[in-house]
């Protein structure tokens, strides 16, 4: 099947919900107010593109290429990013809702999460070195066997991870969050 190519296009208020897109490549495209909820985006590639105020909740991403993508003001609940194509996998998030998503075994080095809700997100076995979590809510998110070297959590809240299960050299945390790092010891910190 031949791959469709869209370059330098803007897609505004398009409803792709519960639809399947296949064998399509989007290069330097902008998606504004589009609805991709419960759609199948598997086996498509997005490169150097931006999603603004879009809903991608529960979309299927099997072998989807996400290369240099910016998500701004998007609803991305319940997405399984772990099934995406790992080649050149890179993205940034600003003012996004990512609750209940998973990034297991992904490389998210230098990824920015700015003003995002990341409740119950699974980051197990993820490389988050040099990532920035700025003003994010990480309630009940999982960090197990992660690379968190030079990761910046200082302005975020509700994060907890076991320092003995993660690589944490030069990880930046606020002193008010130390209780979350010592959670497994069941200490009474005042």
VMD Tcl script that builds the backbone (N, CA, C; Angstrom):
set m [mol new atoms 570]
animate dup $m
set s [atomselect $m all]
$s set {name element resname resid chain x y z} {
  {N N UNK 1 A 0.842 -1.186 0.000}
  {CA C UNK 1 A 0.000 0.000 0.000}
  {C C UNK 1 A 0.886 1.248 0.000}
  {N N UNK 2 A 0.533 2.213 -0.794}
  {CA C UNK 2 A 1.315 3.430 -0.946}
  {C C UNK 2 A 1.095 4.370 0.240}
  {N N UNK 3 A 2.178 5.002 0.684}
  {CA C UNK 3 A 2.110 5.934 1.802}
  {C C UNK 3 A 1.669 7.307 1.309}
  {N N UNK 4 A 0.675 7.881 2.005}
  {CA C UNK 4 A 0.234 9.245 1.696}
  {C C UNK 4 A 1.143 10.209 2.437}
  {N N UNK 5 A 1.491 11.322 1.816}
  {CA C UNK 5 A 2.367 12.308 2.426}
  {C C UNK 5 A 1.691 13.672 2.472}
  {N N UNK 6 A 1.672 14.258 3.679}
  {CA C UNK 6 A 1.171 15.619 3.854}
  {C C UNK 6 A 2.312 16.441 4.423}
  {N N UNK 7 A 2.664 17.530 3.736}
  {CA C UNK 7 A 3.729 18.408 4.203}
  {C C UNK 7 A 3.229 19.831 4.347}
  {N N UNK 8 A 3.709 20.499 5.406}
  {CA C UNK 8 A 3.423 21.917 5.621}
  {C C UNK 8 A 1.931 22.231 5.539}
  {N N UNK 9 A 1.117 21.390 6.165}
  {CA C UNK 9 A -0.337 21.561 6.131}
  {C C UNK 9 A -0.843 21.891 7.519}
  {N N UNK 10 A -1.965 22.595 7.572}
  {CA C UNK 10 A -2.655 22.864 8.824}
  {C C UNK 10 A -4.006 22.173 8.767}
  {N N UNK 11 A -4.288 21.397 9.809}
  {CA C UNK 11 A -5.569 20.699 9.930}
  {C C UNK 11 A -6.290 21.336 11.112}
  {N N UNK 12 A -7.415 21.990 10.851}
  {CA C UNK 12 A -8.129 22.729 11.893}
  {C C UNK 12 A -9.524 22.137 12.099}
  {N N UNK 13 A -9.826 21.794 13.349}
  {CA C UNK 13 A -11.132 21.294 13.767}
  {C C UNK 13 A -11.601 20.094 12.926}
  {N N UNK 14 A -10.709 19.148 12.725}
  {CA C UNK 14 A -11.049 17.929 11.988}
  {C C UNK 14 A -11.365 16.831 13.005}
  {N N UNK 15 A -12.445 16.081 12.763}
  {CA C UNK 15 A -12.853 15.004 13.670}
  {C C UNK 15 A -12.444 13.653 13.097}
  {N N UNK 16 A -11.373 13.093 13.694}
  {CA C UNK 16 A -10.886 11.770 13.312}
  {C C UNK 16 A -11.306 10.725 14.340}
  {N N UNK 17 A -12.161 11.087 15.285}
  {CA C UNK 17 A -12.475 10.190 16.398}
  {C C UNK 17 A -13.011 8.848 15.901}
  {N N UNK 18 A -12.501 7.791 16.536}
  {CA C UNK 18 A -12.878 6.406 16.250}
  {C C UNK 18 A -12.663 6.008 14.786}
  {N N UNK 19 A -11.768 6.725 14.101}
  {CA C UNK 19 A -11.429 6.388 12.718}
  {C C UNK 19 A -10.029 5.792 12.673}
  {N N UNK 20 A -9.695 5.200 11.566}
  {CA C UNK 20 A -8.374 4.614 11.386}
  {C C UNK 20 A -7.643 5.341 10.266}
  {N N UNK 21 A -6.452 5.830 10.589}
  {CA C UNK 21 A -5.576 6.405 9.572}
  {C C UNK 21 A -4.471 5.381 9.342}
  {N N UNK 22 A -4.124 5.125 8.113}
  {CA C UNK 22 A -3.083 4.133 7.853}
  {C C UNK 22 A -2.134 4.613 6.774}
  {N N UNK 23 A -0.855 4.242 6.938}
  {CA C UNK 23 A 0.172 4.522 5.943}
  {C C UNK 23 A 0.201 5.983 5.519}
  {N N UNK 24 A 0.199 6.862 6.513}
  {CA C UNK 24 A 0.226 8.288 6.228}
  {C C UNK 24 A 1.403 8.922 6.954}
  {N N UNK 25 A 2.062 9.845 6.277}
  {CA C UNK 25 A 3.180 10.566 6.865}
  {C C UNK 25 A 2.852 12.058 6.864}
  {N N UNK 26 A 2.996 12.661 8.052}
  {CA C UNK 26 A 2.741 14.088 8.225}
  {C C UNK 26 A 4.065 14.759 8.575}
  {N N UNK 27 A 4.519 15.680 7.739}
  {CA C UNK 27 A 5.790 16.357 7.963}
  {C C UNK 27 A 5.539 17.855 8.089}
  {N N UNK 28 A 6.003 18.428 9.189}
  {CA C UNK 28 A 5.862 19.863 9.443}
  {C C UNK 28 A 4.398 20.309 9.325}
  {N N UNK 29 A 3.511 19.540 9.964}
  {CA C UNK 29 A 2.084 19.853 9.947}
  {C C UNK 29 A 1.646 20.403 11.299}
  {N N UNK 30 A 0.511 21.078 11.294}
  {CA C UNK 30 A -0.063 21.616 12.516}
  {C C UNK 30 A -1.506 21.128 12.624}
  {N N UNK 31 A -1.827 20.576 13.790}
  {CA C UNK 31 A -3.177 20.093 14.062}
  {C C UNK 31 A -3.754 20.978 15.152}
  {N N UNK 32 A -4.867 21.648 14.853}
  {CA C UNK 32 A -5.472 22.587 15.800}
  {C C UNK 32 A -6.906 22.163 16.068}
  {N N UNK 33 A -7.245 21.984 17.352}
  {CA C UNK 33 A -8.607 21.615 17.774}
  {C C UNK 33 A -9.120 20.354 17.079}
  {N N UNK 34 A -8.254 19.411 16.808}
  {CA C UNK 34 A -8.670 18.173 16.155}
  {C C UNK 34 A -8.988 17.101 17.197}
  {N N UNK 35 A -9.912 16.221 16.845}
  {CA C UNK 35 A -10.318 15.146 17.745}
  {C C UNK 35 A -9.850 13.806 17.179}
  {N N UNK 36 A -8.884 13.200 17.881}
  {CA C UNK 36 A -8.365 11.886 17.516}
  {C C UNK 36 A -8.756 10.845 18.559}
  {N N UNK 37 A -9.716 11.144 19.429}
  {CA C UNK 37 A -10.041 10.219 20.523}
  {C C UNK 37 A -10.488 8.866 19.974}
  {N N UNK 38 A -9.924 7.815 20.544}
  {CA C UNK 38 A -10.205 6.427 20.175}
  {C C UNK 38 A -9.930 6.126 18.708}
  {N N UNK 39 A -9.108 6.939 18.053}
  {CA C UNK 39 A -8.779 6.628 16.660}
  {C C UNK 39 A -7.545 5.736 16.611}
  {N N UNK 40 A -7.360 5.070 15.503}
  {CA C UNK 40 A -6.220 4.194 15.317}
  {C C UNK 40 A -5.185 4.927 14.465}
  {N N UNK 41 A -4.119 5.372 15.130}
  {CA C UNK 41 A -3.049 6.096 14.446}
  {C C UNK 41 A -1.835 5.190 14.203}
  {N N UNK 42 A -2.041 3.896 14.331}
  {CA C UNK 42 A -0.961 2.927 14.170}
  {C C UNK 42 A -0.372 2.976 12.757}
  {N N UNK 43 A 0.933 2.769 12.697}
  {CA C UNK 43 A 1.664 2.684 11.436}
  {C C UNK 43 A 1.609 3.976 10.621}
  {N N UNK 44 A 1.562 5.120 11.319}
  {CA C UNK 44 A 1.653 6.426 10.680}
  {C C UNK 44 A 2.875 7.131 11.241}
  {N N UNK 45 A 3.371 8.137 10.542}
  {CA C UNK 45 A 4.513 8.909 11.014}
  {C C UNK 45 A 4.165 10.388 11.078}
  {N N UNK 46 A 4.559 10.986 12.202}
  {CA C UNK 46 A 4.406 12.424 12.415}
  {C C UNK 46 A 5.802 12.964 12.678}
  {N N UNK 47 A 6.247 13.941 11.884}
  {CA C UNK 47 A 7.590 14.479 12.005}
  {C C UNK 47 A 7.545 16.006 12.016}
  {N N UNK 48 A 8.248 16.600 12.987}
  {CA C UNK 48 A 8.335 18.065 13.090}
  {C C UNK 48 A 6.955 18.717 13.057}
  {N N UNK 49 A 6.025 18.172 13.829}
  {CA C UNK 49 A 4.641 18.651 13.801}
  {C C UNK 49 A 4.183 19.111 15.185}
  {N N UNK 50 A 3.088 19.871 15.202}
  {CA C UNK 50 A 2.536 20.417 16.442}
  {C C UNK 50 A 1.057 20.091 16.540}
  {N N UNK 51 A 0.655 19.685 17.743}
  {CA C UNK 51 A -0.750 19.456 18.056}
  {C C UNK 51 A -1.160 20.509 19.086}
  {N N UNK 52 A -2.163 21.336 18.762}
  {CA C UNK 52 A -2.646 22.361 19.687}
  {C C UNK 52 A -4.110 22.113 20.010}
  {N N UNK 53 A -4.397 22.012 21.305}
  {CA C UNK 53 A -5.779 21.836 21.783}
  {C C UNK 53 A -6.479 20.649 21.119}
  {N N UNK 54 A -5.763 19.572 20.947}
  {CA C UNK 54 A -6.322 18.365 20.335}
  {C C UNK 54 A -6.626 17.320 21.403}
  {N N UNK 55 A -7.549 16.426 21.088}
  {CA C UNK 55 A -7.879 15.310 21.966}
  {C C UNK 55 A -7.407 14.021 21.293}
  {N N UNK 56 A -6.413 13.369 21.912}
  {CA C UNK 56 A -5.912 12.099 21.396}
  {C C UNK 56 A -6.164 10.975 22.391}
  {N N UNK 57 A -7.036 11.179 23.338}
  {CA C UNK 57 A -7.276 10.193 24.392}
  {C C UNK 57 A -7.659 8.835 23.823}
  {N N UNK 58 A -7.021 7.807 24.372}
  {CA C UNK 58 A -7.275 6.408 24.023}
  {C C UNK 58 A -7.019 6.074 22.556}
  {N N UNK 59 A -6.222 6.884 21.876}
  {CA C UNK 59 A -5.851 6.565 20.488}
  {C C UNK 59 A -4.848 5.411 20.488}
  {N N UNK 60 A -4.909 4.578 19.474}
  {CA C UNK 60 A -3.952 3.474 19.319}
  {C C UNK 60 A -2.709 4.018 18.611}
  {N N UNK 61 A -1.537 3.676 19.160}
  {CA C UNK 61 A -0.285 4.216 18.632}
  {C C UNK 61 A 0.724 3.130 18.260}
  {N N UNK 62 A 0.250 1.964 17.894}
  {CA C UNK 62 A 1.164 0.858 17.594}
  {C C UNK 62 A 2.043 1.192 16.387}
  {N N UNK 63 A 3.353 1.194 16.633}
  {CA C UNK 63 A 4.356 1.498 15.613}
  {C C UNK 63 A 4.172 2.878 14.976}
  {N N UNK 64 A 3.603 3.808 15.723}
  {CA C UNK 64 A 3.439 5.184 15.248}
  {C C UNK 64 A 4.746 5.935 15.466}
  {N N UNK 65 A 5.187 6.662 14.466}
  {CA C UNK 65 A 6.390 7.471 14.589}
  {C C UNK 65 A 6.036 8.855 15.093}
  {N N UNK 66 A 6.645 9.248 16.202}
  {CA C UNK 66 A 6.470 10.594 16.759}
  {C C UNK 66 A 7.859 11.202 16.899}
  {N N UNK 67 A 8.235 12.010 15.933}
  {CA C UNK 67 A 9.585 12.549 15.872}
  {C C UNK 67 A 9.535 14.073 15.902}
  {N N UNK 68 A 10.077 14.633 16.988}
  {CA C UNK 68 A 10.110 16.091 17.176}
  {C C UNK 68 A 8.694 16.677 17.135}
  {N N UNK 69 A 7.876 16.217 18.063}
  {CA C UNK 69 A 6.468 16.622 18.140}
  {C C UNK 69 A 6.248 17.519 19.355}
  {N N UNK 70 A 5.439 18.552 19.202}
  {CA C UNK 70 A 5.046 19.414 20.305}
  {C C UNK 70 A 3.549 19.266 20.532}
  {N N UNK 71 A 3.191 18.928 21.769}
  {CA C UNK 71 A 1.791 18.861 22.174}
  {C C UNK 71 A 1.522 20.053 23.083}
  {N N UNK 72 A 0.580 20.889 22.710}
  {CA C UNK 72 A 0.265 22.090 23.485}
  {C C UNK 72 A -1.231 22.106 23.778}
  {N N UNK 73 A -1.576 22.116 25.066}
  {CA C UNK 73 A -2.979 22.168 25.469}
  {C C UNK 73 A -3.785 20.958 25.036}
  {N N UNK 74 A -3.150 19.805 24.957}
  {CA C UNK 74 A -3.825 18.606 24.447}
  {C C UNK 74 A -4.282 17.670 25.560}
  {N N UNK 75 A -5.324 16.910 25.246}
  {CA C UNK 75 A -5.822 15.857 26.126}
  {C C UNK 75 A -5.288 14.545 25.568}
  {N N UNK 76 A -4.405 13.882 26.357}
  {CA C UNK 76 A -3.710 12.677 25.913}
  {C C UNK 76 A -3.883 11.574 26.947}
  {N N UNK 77 A -5.089 11.392 27.416}
  {CA C UNK 77 A -5.344 10.442 28.503}
  {C C UNK 77 A -5.338 8.996 28.004}
  {N N UNK 78 A -4.686 8.136 28.797}
  {CA C UNK 78 A -4.714 6.708 28.512}
  {C C UNK 78 A -3.948 6.275 27.282}
  {N N UNK 79 A -2.961 7.064 26.858}
  {CA C UNK 79 A -2.187 6.687 25.668}
  {C C UNK 79 A -1.051 5.750 26.038}
  {N N UNK 80 A -0.830 4.755 25.207}
  {CA C UNK 80 A 0.269 3.813 25.419}
  {C C UNK 80 A 1.396 4.176 24.461}
  {N N UNK 81 A 2.244 5.123 24.893}
  {CA C UNK 81 A 3.370 5.552 24.073}
  {C C UNK 81 A 4.425 4.451 23.944}
  {N N UNK 82 A 4.351 3.435 24.811}
  {CA C UNK 82 A 5.356 2.366 24.763}
  {C C UNK 82 A 5.260 1.542 23.480}
  {N N UNK 83 A 4.147 1.609 22.778}
  {CA C UNK 83 A 3.985 0.859 21.533}
  {C C UNK 83 A 4.431 1.649 20.302}
  {N N UNK 84 A 4.825 2.908 20.509}
  {CA C UNK 84 A 5.268 3.746 19.385}
  {C C UNK 84 A 6.609 3.270 18.836}
  {N N UNK 85 A 6.863 3.627 17.604}
  {CA C UNK 85 A 8.153 3.372 16.983}
  {C C UNK 85 A 9.219 4.139 17.778}
  {N N UNK 86 A 10.277 3.473 18.184}
  {CA C UNK 86 A 11.316 4.100 19.016}
  {C C UNK 86 A 12.327 4.914 18.215}
  {N N UNK 87 A 12.359 4.753 16.907}
  {CA C UNK 87 A 13.338 5.466 16.087}
  {C C UNK 87 A 13.063 6.966 16.107}
  {N N UNK 88 A 14.007 7.736 16.588}
  {CA C UNK 88 A 13.921 9.201 16.693}
  {C C UNK 88 A 12.712 9.673 17.503}
  {N N UNK 89 A 12.227 8.857 18.413}
  {CA C UNK 89 A 11.074 9.177 19.258}
  {C C UNK 89 A 11.405 10.397 20.112}
  {N N UNK 90 A 10.719 11.509 19.895}
  {CA C UNK 90 A 10.966 12.718 20.697}
  {C C UNK 90 A 9.755 13.642 20.639}
  {N N UNK 91 A 9.455 14.200 21.802}
  {CA C UNK 91 A 8.326 15.116 21.882}
  {C C UNK 91 A 8.435 15.969 23.128}
  {N N UNK 92 A 7.636 17.030 23.178}
  {CA C UNK 92 A 7.535 17.907 24.332}
  {C C UNK 92 A 6.063 18.182 24.584}
  {N N UNK 93 A 5.753 18.439 25.869}
  {CA C UNK 93 A 4.365 18.623 26.280}
  {C C UNK 93 A 4.234 19.922 27.079}
  {N N UNK 94 A 3.242 20.713 26.733}
  {CA C UNK 94 A 2.964 21.936 27.489}
  {C C UNK 94 A 1.461 22.046 27.719}
  {N N UNK 95 A 1.092 22.218 28.990}
  {CA C UNK 95 A -0.311 22.380 29.377}
  {C C UNK 95 A -1.177 21.215 28.879}
  {N N UNK 96 A -0.670 19.994 29.077}
  {CA C UNK 96 A -1.371 18.804 28.588}
  {C C UNK 96 A -1.879 17.934 29.730}
  {N N UNK 97 A -2.910 17.174 29.436}
  {CA C UNK 97 A -3.495 16.201 30.353}
  {C C UNK 97 A -3.074 14.817 29.866}
  {N N UNK 98 A -2.131 14.179 30.604}
  {CA C UNK 98 A -1.561 12.888 30.209}
  {C C UNK 98 A -1.908 11.778 31.190}
  {N N UNK 99 A -2.889 11.967 32.020}
  {CA C UNK 99 A -3.241 10.997 33.053}
  {C C UNK 99 A -3.452 9.605 32.463}
  {N N UNK 100 A -3.004 8.591 33.220}
  {CA C UNK 100 A -3.191 7.166 32.900}
  {C C UNK 100 A -2.463 6.720 31.627}
  {N N UNK 101 A -1.467 7.466 31.190}
  {CA C UNK 101 A -0.691 7.079 30.005}
  {C C UNK 101 A 0.524 6.264 30.434}
  {N N UNK 102 A 1.185 5.644 29.463}
  {CA C UNK 102 A 2.368 4.847 29.772}
  {C C UNK 102 A 3.484 5.119 28.769}
  {N N UNK 103 A 4.715 5.182 29.325}
  {CA C UNK 103 A 5.916 5.417 28.521}
  {C C UNK 103 A 6.948 4.311 28.763}
  {N N UNK 104 A 6.523 3.135 29.159}
  {CA C UNK 104 A 7.433 2.054 29.541}
  {C C UNK 104 A 8.491 1.812 28.457}
  {N N UNK 105 A 9.768 1.748 28.900}
  {CA C UNK 105 A 10.934 1.468 28.060}
  {C C UNK 105 A 11.204 2.523 26.988}
  {N N UNK 106 A 10.680 3.720 27.128}
  {CA C UNK 106 A 10.933 4.758 26.134}
  {C C UNK 106 A 12.106 5.642 26.549}
  {N N UNK 107 A 12.764 6.222 25.556}
  {CA C UNK 107 A 13.823 7.192 25.799}
  {C C UNK 107 A 13.201 8.572 25.664}
  {N N UNK 108 A 13.119 9.267 26.799}
  {CA C UNK 108 A 12.542 10.608 26.832}
  {C C UNK 108 A 13.581 11.630 27.297}
  {N N UNK 109 A 14.812 11.374 26.917}
  {CA C UNK 109 A 15.912 12.245 27.296}
  {C C UNK 109 A 15.633 13.674 26.814}
  {N N UNK 110 A 15.793 14.641 27.723}
  {CA C UNK 110 A 15.606 16.077 27.448}
  {C C UNK 110 A 14.158 16.457 27.117}
  {N N UNK 111 A 13.203 15.600 27.431}
  {CA C UNK 111 A 11.793 15.924 27.180}
  {C C UNK 111 A 11.310 16.955 28.190}
  {N N UNK 112 A 10.524 17.916 27.722}
  {CA C UNK 112 A 9.937 18.923 28.604}
  {C C UNK 112 A 8.470 18.599 28.856}
  {N N UNK 113 A 8.107 18.565 30.136}
  {CA C UNK 113 A 6.723 18.450 30.566}
  {C C UNK 113 A 6.435 19.738 31.329}
  {N N UNK 114 A 5.721 20.658 30.728}
  {CA C UNK 114 A 5.477 21.969 31.328}
  {C C UNK 114 A 3.990 22.113 31.640}
  {N N UNK 115 A 3.671 22.397 32.927}
  {CA C UNK 115 A 2.276 22.615 33.358}
  {C C UNK 115 A 1.355 21.463 32.948}
  {N N UNK 116 A 1.789 20.228 33.174}
  {CA C UNK 116 A 1.008 19.063 32.763}
  {C C UNK 116 A 0.461 18.284 33.953}
  {N N UNK 117 A -0.648 17.600 33.719}
  {CA C UNK 117 A -1.178 16.642 34.680}
  {C C UNK 117 A -0.719 15.268 34.225}
  {N N UNK 118 A 0.040 14.585 35.111}
  {CA C UNK 118 A 0.621 13.279 34.797}
  {C C UNK 118 A 0.240 12.279 35.885}
  {N N UNK 119 A -1.018 12.243 36.227}
  {CA C UNK 119 A -1.497 11.358 37.297}
  {C C UNK 119 A -1.524 9.912 36.820}
  {N N UNK 120 A -0.958 9.031 37.645}
  {CA C UNK 120 A -0.921 7.587 37.389}
  {C C UNK 120 A -0.281 7.227 36.049}
  {N N UNK 121 A 0.738 7.983 35.653}
  {CA C UNK 121 A 1.483 7.683 34.436}
  {C C UNK 121 A 2.578 6.676 34.781}
  {N N UNK 122 A 2.780 5.698 33.919}
  {CA C UNK 122 A 3.800 4.677 34.149}
  {C C UNK 122 A 5.052 5.003 33.334}
  {N N UNK 123 A 6.106 5.385 34.059}
  {CA C UNK 123 A 7.395 5.692 33.440}
  {C C UNK 123 A 8.409 4.560 33.669}
  {N N UNK 124 A 7.973 3.363 33.998}
  {CA C UNK 124 A 8.889 2.264 34.309}
  {C C UNK 124 A 9.910 2.039 33.192}
  {N N UNK 125 A 11.168 1.848 33.595}
  {CA C UNK 125 A 12.260 1.555 32.667}
  {C C UNK 125 A 12.456 2.627 31.598}
  {N N UNK 126 A 12.148 3.864 31.942}
  {CA C UNK 126 A 12.233 4.969 30.993}
  {C C UNK 126 A 13.485 5.803 31.241}
  {N N UNK 127 A 14.109 6.262 30.176}
  {CA C UNK 127 A 15.241 7.177 30.284}
  {C C UNK 127 A 14.705 8.598 30.263}
  {N N UNK 128 A 14.688 9.222 31.440}
  {CA C UNK 128 A 14.222 10.597 31.579}
  {C C UNK 128 A 15.379 11.540 31.931}
  {N N UNK 129 A 16.603 11.142 31.583}
  {CA C UNK 129 A 17.740 11.993 31.914}
  {C C UNK 129 A 17.593 13.356 31.225}
  {N N UNK 130 A 17.917 14.392 31.996}
  {CA C UNK 130 A 17.840 15.784 31.549}
  {C C UNK 130 A 16.422 16.244 31.207}
  {N N UNK 131 A 15.414 15.449 31.547}
  {CA C UNK 131 A 14.021 15.870 31.324}
  {C C UNK 131 A 13.652 16.949 32.340}
  {N N UNK 132 A 12.677 17.750 31.990}
  {CA C UNK 132 A 12.200 18.807 32.888}
  {C C UNK 132 A 10.715 18.606 33.132}
  {N N UNK 133 A 10.361 18.487 34.412}
  {CA C UNK 133 A 8.966 18.454 34.839}
  {C C UNK 133 A 8.720 19.784 35.545}
  {N N UNK 134 A 8.157 20.741 34.839}
  {CA C UNK 134 A 7.950 22.074 35.397}
  {C C UNK 134 A 6.475 22.264 35.743}
  {N N UNK 135 A 6.210 22.447 37.027}
  {CA C UNK 135 A 4.853 22.696 37.520}
  {C C UNK 135 A 3.875 21.593 37.089}
  {N N UNK 136 A 4.263 20.347 37.300}
  {CA C UNK 136 A 3.430 19.204 36.924}
  {C C UNK 136 A 2.903 18.487 38.157}
  {N N UNK 137 A 1.746 17.847 38.012}
  {CA C UNK 137 A 1.188 16.990 39.057}
  {C C UNK 137 A 1.461 15.549 38.670}
  {N N UNK 138 A 2.283 14.865 39.490}
  {CA C UNK 138 A 2.700 13.489 39.208}
  {C C UNK 138 A 2.097 12.515 40.210}
  {N N UNK 139 A 0.899 12.778 40.685}
  {CA C UNK 139 A 0.243 11.917 41.674}
  {C C UNK 139 A 0.173 10.472 41.200}
  {N N UNK 140 A 0.667 9.566 42.032}
  {CA C UNK 140 A 0.603 8.114 41.798}
  {C C UNK 140 A 1.283 7.655 40.514}
  {N N UNK 141 A 2.188 8.463 39.975}
  {CA C UNK 141 A 2.947 8.033 38.801}
  {C C UNK 141 A 4.046 7.075 39.229}
  {N N UNK 142 A 4.394 6.156 38.340}
  {CA C UNK 142 A 5.368 5.114 38.647}
  {C C UNK 142 A 6.708 5.419 38.003}
  {N N UNK 143 A 7.750 5.432 38.838}
  {CA C UNK 143 A 9.127 5.571 38.377}
  {C C UNK 143 A 9.884 4.364 38.916}
  {N N UNK 144 A 10.062 3.328 38.123}
  {CA C UNK 144 A 10.767 2.121 38.545}
  {C C UNK 144 A 11.841 1.800 37.517}
  {N N UNK 145 A 13.072 1.637 37.990}
  {CA C UNK 145 A 14.208 1.333 37.131}
  {C C UNK 145 A 14.373 2.361 36.013}
  {N N UNK 146 A 14.208 3.618 36.369}
  {CA C UNK 146 A 14.331 4.734 35.420}
  {C C UNK 146 A 15.721 5.365 35.504}
  {N N UNK 147 A 16.089 6.036 34.448}
  {CA C UNK 147 A 17.266 6.890 34.470}
  {C C UNK 147 A 16.748 8.305 34.695}
  {N N UNK 148 A 17.004 8.835 35.877}
  {CA C UNK 148 A 16.523 10.162 36.258}
  {C C UNK 148 A 17.697 11.115 36.488}
  {N N UNK 149 A 18.817 10.848 35.839}
  {CA C UNK 149 A 20.004 11.662 36.030}
  {C C UNK 149 A 19.816 13.052 35.442}
  {N N UNK 150 A 20.018 14.055 36.294}
  {CA C UNK 150 A 19.865 15.471 35.950}
  {C C UNK 150 A 18.430 15.827 35.565}
  {N N UNK 151 A 17.474 14.991 35.933}
  {CA C UNK 151 A 16.065 15.295 35.700}
  {C C UNK 151 A 15.647 16.364 36.703}
  {N N UNK 152 A 14.839 17.315 36.268}
  {CA C UNK 152 A 14.441 18.433 37.126}
  {C C UNK 152 A 12.969 18.303 37.534}
  {N N UNK 153 A 12.749 17.989 38.810}
  {CA C UNK 153 A 11.411 17.878 39.377}
  {C C UNK 153 A 11.088 19.058 40.300}
  {N N UNK 154 A 11.976 20.012 40.460}
  {CA C UNK 154 A 11.897 21.011 41.535}
  {C C UNK 154 A 10.561 21.743 41.668}
  {N N UNK 155 A 9.935 22.100 40.576}
  {CA C UNK 155 A 8.696 22.880 40.680}
  {C C UNK 155 A 7.436 22.002 40.586}
  {N N UNK 156 A 7.622 20.702 40.493}
  {CA C UNK 156 A 6.470 19.793 40.386}
  {C C UNK 156 A 6.068 19.269 41.751}
  {N N UNK 157 A 4.947 18.546 41.790}
  {CA C UNK 157 A 4.408 18.092 43.069}
  {C C UNK 157 A 3.898 16.652 42.962}
  {N N UNK 158 A 3.755 16.040 44.125}
  {CA C UNK 158 A 3.160 14.706 44.268}
  {C C UNK 158 A 3.963 13.608 43.584}
  {N N UNK 159 A 5.248 13.792 43.425}
  {CA C UNK 159 A 6.058 12.726 42.833}
  {C C UNK 159 A 6.720 11.912 43.942}
  {N N UNK 160 A 6.898 10.643 43.646}
  {CA C UNK 160 A 7.567 9.743 44.579}
  {C C UNK 160 A 8.295 8.686 43.773}
  {N N UNK 161 A 9.521 8.408 44.174}
  {CA C UNK 161 A 10.261 7.316 43.554}
  {C C UNK 161 A 11.303 6.823 44.539}
  {N N UNK 162 A 11.647 5.578 44.395}
  {CA C UNK 162 A 12.611 4.949 45.279}
  {C C UNK 162 A 14.016 5.220 44.730}
  {N N UNK 163 A 14.836 5.989 45.466}
  {CA C UNK 163 A 16.189 6.285 44.979}
  {C C UNK 163 A 17.042 5.037 44.760}
  {N N UNK 164 A 16.747 3.949 45.451}
  {CA C UNK 164 A 17.546 2.731 45.278}
  {C C UNK 164 A 17.151 1.932 44.032}
  {N N UNK 165 A 16.011 2.251 43.437}
  {CA C UNK 165 A 15.543 1.539 42.236}
  {C C UNK 165 A 15.731 2.335 40.950}
  {N N UNK 166 A 16.249 3.544 41.064}
  {CA C UNK 166 A 16.397 4.429 39.907}
  {C C UNK 166 A 17.796 5.039 39.908}
  {N N UNK 167 A 18.262 5.413 38.735}
  {CA C UNK 167 A 19.532 6.135 38.641}
  {C C UNK 167 A 19.212 7.613 38.831}
  {N N UNK 168 A 19.726 8.189 39.909}
  {CA C UNK 168 A 19.300 9.548 40.275}
  {C C UNK 168 A 20.447 10.550 40.420}
  {N N UNK 169 A 21.582 10.286 39.851}
  {CA C UNK 169 A 22.714 11.197 39.981}
  {C C UNK 169 A 22.340 12.599 39.473}
  {N N UNK 170 A 22.526 13.574 40.350}
  {CA C UNK 170 A 22.264 14.997 40.043}
  {C C UNK 170 A 20.790 15.295 39.734}
  {N N UNK 171 A 19.873 14.432 40.165}
  {CA C UNK 171 A 18.447 14.696 39.999}
  {C C UNK 171 A 18.084 15.904 40.852}
  {N N UNK 172 A 17.277 16.798 40.309}
  {CA C UNK 172 A 16.915 18.027 41.017}
  {C C UNK 172 A 15.516 17.875 41.599}
  {N N UNK 173 A 15.437 17.960 42.933}
  {CA C UNK 173 A 14.159 17.866 43.632}
  {C C UNK 173 A 14.067 19.008 44.637}
  {N N UNK 174 A 12.854 19.364 45.013}
  {CA C UNK 174 A 12.694 20.389 46.046}
  {C C UNK 174 A 12.764 19.716 47.412}
  {N N UNK 175 A 13.201 20.467 48.405}
  {CA C UNK 175 A 13.295 19.896 49.753}
  {C C UNK 175 A 11.925 19.495 50.296}
  {N N UNK 176 A 10.860 20.102 49.804}
  {CA C UNK 176 A 9.519 19.747 50.270}
  {C C UNK 176 A 9.057 18.388 49.741}
  {N N UNK 177 A 9.754 17.864 48.741}
  {CA C UNK 177 A 9.374 16.578 48.157}
  {C C UNK 177 A 10.190 15.414 48.698}
  {N N UNK 178 A 11.079 15.669 49.623}
  {CA C UNK 178 A 11.929 14.596 50.146}
  {C C UNK 178 A 11.122 13.451 50.750}
  {N N UNK 179 A 9.962 13.744 51.304}
  {CA C UNK 179 A 9.121 12.684 51.886}
  {C C UNK 179 A 8.734 11.657 50.829}
  {N N UNK 180 A 8.482 12.105 49.617}
  {CA C UNK 180 A 8.126 11.183 48.532}
  {C C UNK 180 A 9.272 10.272 48.125}
  {N N UNK 181 A 10.494 10.708 48.366}
  {CA C UNK 181 A 11.655 9.888 48.031}
  {C C UNK 181 A 11.968 8.870 49.128}
  {N N UNK 182 A 11.431 9.129 50.314}
  {CA C UNK 182 A 11.677 8.235 51.449}
  {C C UNK 182 A 10.432 7.445 51.821}
  {N N UNK 183 A 9.447 7.448 50.950}
  {CA C UNK 183 A 8.149 6.827 51.207}
  {C C UNK 183 A 8.245 5.362 51.652}
  {N N UNK 184 A 9.126 4.592 51.037}
  {CA C UNK 184 A 9.205 3.160 51.336}
  {C C UNK 184 A 9.680 2.878 52.760}
  {N N UNK 185 A 10.317 3.868 53.395}
  {CA C UNK 185 A 10.814 3.670 54.756}
  {C C UNK 185 A 9.763 3.957 55.822}
  {N N UNK 186 A 8.599 4.440 55.409}
  {CA C UNK 186 A 7.489 4.728 56.330}
  {C C UNK 186 A 7.938 5.600 57.502}
  {N N UNK 187 A 8.648 6.669 57.166}
  {CA C UNK 187 A 9.135 7.588 58.194}
  {C C UNK 187 A 8.070 8.608 58.558}
  {N N UNK 188 A 8.144 9.121 59.741}
  {CA C UNK 188 A 7.259 10.208 60.187}
  {C C UNK 188 A 8.056 11.505 60.074}
  {N N UNK 189 A 7.950 12.181 58.937}
  {CA C UNK 189 A 8.748 13.371 58.665}
  {C C UNK 189 A 7.936 14.612 59.035}
  {N N UNK 190 A 8.559 15.492 59.831}
  {CA C UNK 190 A 7.871 16.731 60.244}
  {C C UNK 190 A 8.574 17.932 59.713}
}
mol reanalyze $m
mol bondsrecalc $m
mol representation Tube
mol addrep $m
